[in-house]
Amino acid sequence: MQLIFLKKDYQMENKEIQLQPVVSEKSYNLANASGKYTFLVTRGNNKIEIGKAVEKKYKVHVEKVNSVVRPGKSHRNPKTNGTLRKSDLVKFVVTLKKGDKIDEFLNI
């Protein structure tokens, strides 16, 4: 019996990534001082996809992308007396190439 292995194409899906800028003093200080911009994104996206989305949307060069998972908060459902949990969000910190900046981010 001969086994045939099919090679799968692992290409990124053509999906829309919603980049939500984080509006806080800490994120503004990071952006002004060291060129690091912070975005909130739903789970299911990786660092490579986020980097390409930022480059495409803001026309800048991304050097580095870091991520932190922010767990969803749980709350009580009064009808069933059970607990529900909101979906997790991922906070991405994107470091841009020296000299690049996102003007829209600082004008919010």
Order of alpha helices (4+ residues) and beta strands (2+ residues): beta-alpha-beta-alpha-beta-beta-beta-beta-alpha
